[in-house]
């Protein structure tokens, strides 16, 4: 029968498999990107047309506050919460 593997052996196998997975994913990603580029040229897709499926840059805290219509200073909220919670 097979002897049980040690935790160190299992960890080493996990790292090796993770490296193999990363390489396969990178190769697949490169091939898929070429397909997307080819299709965009073939059909004339624009960034505006693809806007719903493209990743955009992350919003900063300042931009999120501007969209919500609030000021970045949350001090007023904390003082209000203190007044209502204390009886």
DSSP file (Angstrom, degrees, kcal/mol; ACC not computed):
  #  RESIDUE AA STRUCTURE BP1 BP2  ACC     N-H-->O    O-->H-N    N-H-->O    O-->H-N    TCO  KAPPA ALPHA  PHI   PSI    X-CA   Y-CA   Z-CA
    1    1 A X              0   0    0      0, 0.0     2,-0.3     0, 0.0     0, 0.0   0.000 360.0 360.0 360.0 160.7    0.0    0.0    0.0
    2    2 A X        -     0   0    0      1,-0.1     2,-0.2     3,-0.0     3,-0.1  -0.559 360.0-126.6 -78.0 138.1    1.0    3.6   -0.4
    3    3 A X        -     0   0    0     -2,-0.3    -1,-0.1     1,-0.1     2,-0.0  -0.599  36.4 -97.4 -80.5 147.0    2.5    5.4    2.6
    4    4 A X        -     0   0    0     -2,-0.2     2,-0.2     1,-0.1    -1,-0.1  -0.338  39.5-116.8 -65.5 145.1    0.8    8.6    3.5
    5    5 A X        -     0   0    0      1,-0.1     2,-0.1    -3,-0.1    -1,-0.1  -0.510  26.3-116.9 -80.9 148.5    2.4   11.8    2.2
    6    6 A X     >  -     0   0    0     -2,-0.2     4,-2.1     1,-0.1     5,-0.2  -0.401  25.3-110.7 -78.9 163.6    3.8   14.3    4.6
    7    7 A X  H  > S+     0   0    0      1,-0.2     4,-2.6     2,-0.2     5,-0.2   0.873 119.2  55.2 -62.3 -37.8    2.4   17.8    4.8
    8    8 A X  H  > S+     0   0    0      2,-0.2     4,-2.1     1,-0.2    -1,-0.2   0.892 107.4  49.2 -63.8 -39.4    5.6   19.2    3.3
    9    9 A X  H  > S+     0   0    0      2,-0.2     4,-2.1     1,-0.2    -2,-0.2   0.906 111.9  48.4 -65.5 -41.5    5.3   16.9    0.3
   10   10 A X  H  X S+     0   0    0     -4,-2.1     4,-2.4     2,-0.2    -2,-0.2   0.915 110.7  50.9 -65.4 -42.9    1.7   17.9   -0.3
   11   11 A X  H  X S+     0   0    0     -4,-2.6     4,-2.3     1,-0.2    -1,-0.2   0.891 109.4  51.0 -61.5 -39.6    2.6   21.6    0.0
   12   12 A X  H  X S+     0   0    0     -4,-2.1     4,-2.2     2,-0.2    -1,-0.2   0.902 110.4  48.9 -64.7 -41.1    5.4   21.1   -2.6
   13   13 A X  H  X S+     0   0    0     -4,-2.1     4,-2.7     2,-0.2    -2,-0.2   0.888 109.5  52.7 -64.7 -39.3    2.9   19.4   -5.0
   14   14 A X  H  X S+     0   0    0     -4,-2.4     4,-2.5     2,-0.2    -2,-0.2   0.922 109.8  48.1 -63.0 -44.1    0.4   22.2   -4.5
   15   15 A X  H  X S+     0   0    0     -4,-2.3     4,-2.1     2,-0.2    -1,-0.2   0.906 112.7  48.8 -63.1 -41.4    3.1   24.8   -5.4
   16   16 A X  H  X S+     0   0    0     -4,-2.2     4,-2.1     2,-0.2    -2,-0.2   0.921 113.1  46.5 -64.7 -44.2    4.1   22.8   -8.5
   17   17 A X  H  X S+     0   0    0     -4,-2.7     4,-2.5     2,-0.2    -2,-0.2   0.878 110.4  53.6 -66.4 -37.2    0.5   22.4   -9.6
   18   18 A X  H  X S+     0   0    0     -4,-2.5     4,-2.5     2,-0.2    -1,-0.2   0.902 108.7  49.7 -63.5 -40.5   -0.2   26.1   -9.0
   19   19 A X  H  X S+     0   0    0     -4,-2.1     4,-2.1     2,-0.2    -2,-0.2   0.910 111.5  48.5 -64.3 -42.0    2.8   27.0  -11.2
   20   20 A X  H  X S+     0   0    0     -4,-2.1     4,-2.3     2,-0.2    -2,-0.2   0.900 111.3  50.7 -63.6 -40.5    1.6   24.7  -14.0
   21   21 A X  H  X S+     0   0    0     -4,-2.5     4,-2.5     1,-0.2    -2,-0.2   0.914 109.2  50.8 -62.9 -44.2   -1.9   26.2  -13.7
   22   22 A X  H  X S+     0   0    0     -4,-2.5     4,-2.3     1,-0.2    -1,-0.2   0.896 110.9  48.5 -62.2 -41.3   -0.5   29.8  -13.9
   23   23 A X  H  X S+     0   0    0     -4,-2.1     4,-2.3     2,-0.2    -1,-0.2   0.916 112.7  47.4 -65.1 -43.8    1.5   28.9  -17.1
   24   24 A X  H  X S+     0   0    0     -4,-2.3     4,-2.2     1,-0.2    -2,-0.2   0.892 112.5  50.0 -64.6 -39.4   -1.5   27.2  -18.7
   25   25 A X  H  X S+     0   0    0     -4,-2.5     4,-2.6     2,-0.2    -2,-0.2   0.897 110.0  50.5 -66.0 -40.8   -3.7   30.2  -17.9
   26   26 A X  H  X S+     0   0    0     -4,-2.3     4,-2.4     2,-0.2    -2,-0.2   0.917 111.1  48.2 -63.8 -43.7   -1.1   32.7  -19.3
   27   27 A X  H  X S+     0   0    0     -4,-2.3     4,-1.9     1,-0.2    -2,-0.2   0.907 114.1  46.4 -63.5 -41.4   -0.9   30.7  -22.5
   28   28 A X  H  X S+     0   0    0     -4,-2.2     4,-2.5     2,-0.2    -2,-0.2   0.891 111.0  52.9 -66.3 -40.3   -4.7   30.6  -22.8
   29   29 A X  H  X S+     0   0    0     -4,-2.6     4,-2.4     2,-0.2    -2,-0.2   0.913 108.5  49.3 -63.4 -43.8   -5.0   34.3  -22.0
   30   30 A X  H  X S+     0   0    0     -4,-2.4     4,-1.8     1,-0.2    -1,-0.2   0.913 112.7  47.3 -62.6 -43.0   -2.5   35.3  -24.7
   31   31 A X  H  X S+     0   0    0     -4,-1.9     4,-1.8     1,-0.2    -2,-0.2   0.904 112.6  49.4 -65.3 -41.6   -4.4   33.2  -27.3
   32   32 A X  H  X S+     0   0    0     -4,-2.5     4,-2.4     1,-0.2    -2,-0.2   0.882 108.0  54.0 -66.1 -38.3   -7.7   34.6  -26.2
   33   33 A X  H  X S+     0   0    0     -4,-2.4     4,-2.6     1,-0.2    -1,-0.2   0.905 107.2  50.8 -63.0 -41.2   -6.4   38.2  -26.4
   34   34 A X  H  X S+     0   0    0     -4,-1.8     4,-2.3     1,-0.2    -1,-0.2   0.892 109.4  51.4 -62.7 -38.9   -5.3   37.6  -30.0
   35   35 A X  H  X S+     0   0    0     -4,-1.8     4,-2.5     2,-0.2    -2,-0.2   0.919 110.6  48.1 -63.2 -43.7   -8.7   36.2  -30.9
   36   36 A X  H  X S+     0   0    0     -4,-2.4     4,-2.6     2,-0.2    -2,-0.2   0.924 111.6  49.5 -63.3 -45.1  -10.4   39.3  -29.4
   37   37 A X  H  X S+     0   0    0     -4,-2.6     4,-2.1     1,-0.2    -1,-0.2   0.914 111.6  49.4 -60.2 -42.9   -8.1   41.7  -31.2
   38   38 A X  H  X S+     0   0    0     -4,-2.3     4,-2.5     1,-0.2    -2,-0.2   0.916 112.5  46.8 -62.9 -44.2   -8.7   39.8  -34.5
   39   39 A X  H  X S+     0   0    0     -4,-2.5     4,-2.5     2,-0.2     6,-0.3   0.872 109.6  53.8 -67.9 -36.5  -12.5   40.0  -34.0
   40   40 A X  H  X>S+     0   0    0     -4,-2.6     4,-1.5     2,-0.2     5,-1.0   0.911 113.2  43.3 -63.9 -41.3  -12.4   43.7  -33.1
   41   41 A X  H  <5S+     0   0    0     -4,-2.1    -2,-0.2    -5,-0.2    -1,-0.2   0.914 114.2  51.1 -67.9 -42.3  -10.5   44.5  -36.3
   42   42 A X  H  <5S+     0   0    0     -4,-2.5    -2,-0.2     1,-0.2    -1,-0.2   0.899 124.1  26.7 -63.4 -43.0  -12.8   42.2  -38.4
   43   43 A X  H  <5S-     0   0    0     -4,-2.5    -1,-0.2    -5,-0.1    -2,-0.2   0.512 103.5-121.1-102.2  -6.7  -16.1   43.7  -37.1
   44   44 A X  T  <5 -     0   0    0     -4,-1.5    -3,-0.2    -5,-0.3    -4,-0.1   0.823  42.4-179.7  72.8  31.0  -14.9   47.2  -36.2
   45   45 A X      < -     0   0    0     -5,-1.0     2,-0.2    -6,-0.3    -1,-0.2  -0.382  11.1-152.3 -64.8 142.4  -15.9   47.0  -32.6
   46   46 A X     >  -     0   0    0      1,-0.1     4,-1.5    -2,-0.1     3,-0.1  -0.692  28.3-108.1-110.5 167.1  -15.2   50.1  -30.6
   47   47 A X  T  4 S+     0   0    0     -2,-0.2     4,-0.4     1,-0.2     7,-0.1   0.854 119.8  57.4 -61.5 -34.8  -14.5   50.6  -26.9
   48   48 A X  T >4 S+     0   0    0      1,-0.2     3,-0.8     2,-0.2     4,-0.2   0.896 106.0  48.4 -63.5 -40.1  -17.9   52.2  -26.5
   49   49 A X  T 34 S+     0   0    0      1,-0.2     3,-0.3    -3,-0.1    -1,-0.2   0.812 116.5  43.1 -69.5 -29.2  -19.6   49.1  -27.9
   50   50 A X  T >X S+     0   0    0     -4,-1.5     3,-1.9     1,-0.2     4,-0.9   0.343  80.3 111.2 -96.7   6.3  -17.5   46.9  -25.6
   51   51 A X  T <4 S+     0   0    0     -3,-0.8     3,-0.4    -4,-0.4    -1,-0.2   0.793  72.5  56.3 -55.7 -33.9  -18.0   49.1  -22.5
   52   52 A X  T 34 S+     0   0    0     -3,-0.3    -1,-0.3    -4,-0.2    -2,-0.1   0.704 114.6  36.9 -73.3 -18.8  -20.2   46.6  -20.7
   53   53 A X  T <4 S+     0   0    0     -3,-1.9     2,-0.4     2,-0.1    -1,-0.2   0.407  96.7  92.2-115.7   1.9  -17.7   43.8  -20.8
   54   54 A X  S  < S-     0   0    0     -4,-0.9     2,-0.3    -3,-0.4    -7,-0.0  -0.779  76.7-118.2 -97.6 142.6  -14.4   45.6  -20.4
   55   55 A X        -     0   0    0     -2,-0.4     2,-0.2     1,-0.0    -2,-0.1  -0.574  31.9-155.8 -75.0 137.6  -12.8   46.1  -17.0
   56   56 A X        -     0   0    0     -2,-0.3     3,-0.1     1,-0.1    -1,-0.0  -0.621  28.4 -80.8-108.6 171.2  -12.4   49.7  -16.0
   57   57 A X        -     0   0    0     -2,-0.2     2,-0.1     1,-0.1    -1,-0.1  -0.334  55.4 -96.5 -68.9 155.2  -10.1   51.4  -13.6
   58   58 A X        -     0   0    0      1,-0.1     2,-0.2    -3,-0.1    -1,-0.1  -0.454  39.0-115.6 -72.8 143.3  -10.9   51.2   -9.9
   59   59 A X        -     0   0    0     -2,-0.1     2,-0.1    -3,-0.1    -1,-0.1  -0.554  26.0-129.2 -78.5 143.1  -12.7   54.2   -8.5
   60   60 A X     >  -     0   0    0     -2,-0.2     4,-2.1     1,-0.1     5,-0.2  -0.442  25.5-107.2 -84.4 166.0  -10.9   56.2   -5.8
   61   61 A X  H  > S+     0   0    0      1,-0.2     4,-2.2     2,-0.2     5,-0.2   0.882 121.1  55.3 -59.7 -39.0  -12.6   57.1   -2.5
   62   62 A X  H  > S+     0   0    0      1,-0.2     4,-1.9     2,-0.2    -1,-0.2   0.893 108.2  47.5 -62.8 -41.4  -12.9   60.7   -3.7
   63   63 A X  H  > S+     0   0    0      2,-0.2     4,-2.1     1,-0.2    -1,-0.2   0.881 110.4  52.1 -68.0 -38.8  -14.8   59.7   -6.9
   64   64 A X  H  X S+     0   0    0     -4,-2.1     4,-1.9     1,-0.2    -2,-0.2   0.907 110.6  48.1 -64.1 -41.1  -17.1   57.4   -4.9
   65   65 A X  H  X>S+     0   0    0     -4,-2.2     5,-2.1     1,-0.2     4,-1.1   0.881 109.7  52.8 -66.4 -37.9  -18.0   60.2   -2.5
   66   66 A X  H  <5S+     0   0    0     -4,-1.9    -1,-0.2     1,-0.2    -2,-0.2   0.889 109.8  48.4 -65.3 -38.8  -18.6   62.6   -5.4
   67   67 A X  H  <5S+     0   0    0     -4,-2.1    -1,-0.2     1,-0.2    -2,-0.2   0.880 112.5  48.1 -67.4 -37.3  -21.0   60.1   -7.0
   68   68 A X  H  <5S-     0   0    0     -4,-1.9    -1,-0.2    -5,-0.2    -2,-0.2   0.651 110.3-124.4 -78.2 -14.4  -22.9   59.6   -3.7
   69   69 A X  T  <5 +     0   0    0     -4,-1.1     2,-0.3     1,-0.3    -3,-0.2   0.754  69.3 121.8  78.3  23.9  -23.1   63.4   -3.2
   70   70 A X      < -     0   0    0     -5,-2.1    -1,-0.3    -6,-0.2     2,-0.3  -0.757  64.8-111.1-115.8 164.0  -21.4   63.3    0.2
   71   71 A X        -     0   0    0     -2,-0.3    -9,-0.0     2,-0.2    -5,-0.0  -0.664  27.6-120.2 -89.3 150.4  -18.3   64.8    1.6
   72   72 A X  S    S+     0   0    0     -2,-0.3     2,-0.6     2,-0.1    -1,-0.1   0.736  91.5  92.2 -62.8 -22.0  -15.3   62.6    2.4
   73   73 A X        -     0   0    0      1,-0.1     3,-0.3     2,-0.0    -2,-0.2  -0.648  51.6-178.5 -79.3 116.1  -15.4   63.7    6.0
   74   74 A X     >  +     0   0    0     -2,-0.6     4,-1.5     1,-0.2     3,-0.3   0.192  51.7 107.7 -98.5  15.3  -17.6   61.2    7.9
   75   75 A X  H  > S+     0   0    0      1,-0.2     4,-2.0     2,-0.2     5,-0.2   0.887  73.9  56.3 -62.4 -40.6  -17.3   63.0   11.3
   76   76 A X  H  > S+     0   0    0     -3,-0.3     4,-1.8     1,-0.2    -1,-0.2   0.860 104.9  53.0 -61.0 -36.8  -20.9   64.3   11.2
   77   77 A X  H  > S+     0   0    0     -3,-0.3     4,-2.1     1,-0.2    -1,-0.2   0.901 108.0  49.6 -66.5 -40.7  -22.2   60.8   10.8
   78   78 A X  H  X S+     0   0    0     -4,-1.5     4,-1.8     1,-0.2    -2,-0.2   0.881 110.5  49.4 -69.7 -36.7  -20.4   59.5   13.9
   79   79 A X  H  X S+     0   0    0     -4,-2.0     4,-1.9     2,-0.2    -1,-0.2   0.888 110.9  50.6 -69.6 -36.5  -21.5   62.4   16.1
   80   80 A X  H  X S+     0   0    0     -4,-1.8     4,-2.0     1,-0.2     5,-0.2   0.907 109.5  51.1 -64.5 -41.5  -25.1   61.8   15.0
   81   81 A X  H  X S+     0   0    0     -4,-2.1     4,-1.7     1,-0.2    -1,-0.2   0.872 108.4  51.7 -65.0 -36.0  -24.8   58.1   15.8
   82   82 A X  H  X S+     0   0    0     -4,-1.8     4,-1.5     1,-0.2    -1,-0.2   0.898 109.0  50.7 -66.2 -40.7  -23.5   58.9   19.3
   83   83 A X  H  < S+     0   0    0     -4,-1.9    -2,-0.2     1,-0.2    -1,-0.2   0.892 114.2  42.6 -66.2 -39.5  -26.4   61.2   20.1
   84   84 A X  H  < S+     0   0    0     -4,-2.0    -1,-0.2     1,-0.2    -2,-0.2   0.795 113.9  50.7 -78.9 -27.4  -29.1   58.8   19.0
   85   85 A X  H  < S+     0   0    0     -4,-1.7     2,-0.5    -5,-0.2    -1,-0.2   0.786  95.7  78.2 -83.8 -24.7  -27.5   55.7   20.7
   86   86 A X     <        0   0    0     -4,-1.5    -1,-0.0    -5,-0.2    -4,-0.0  -0.720 360.0 360.0 -89.8 128.1  -26.9   57.3   24.1
   87   87 A X              0   0    0     -2,-0.5    -1,-0.1     0, 0.0    -4,-0.0   0.353 360.0 360.0-125.6 360.0  -29.9   57.5   26.4
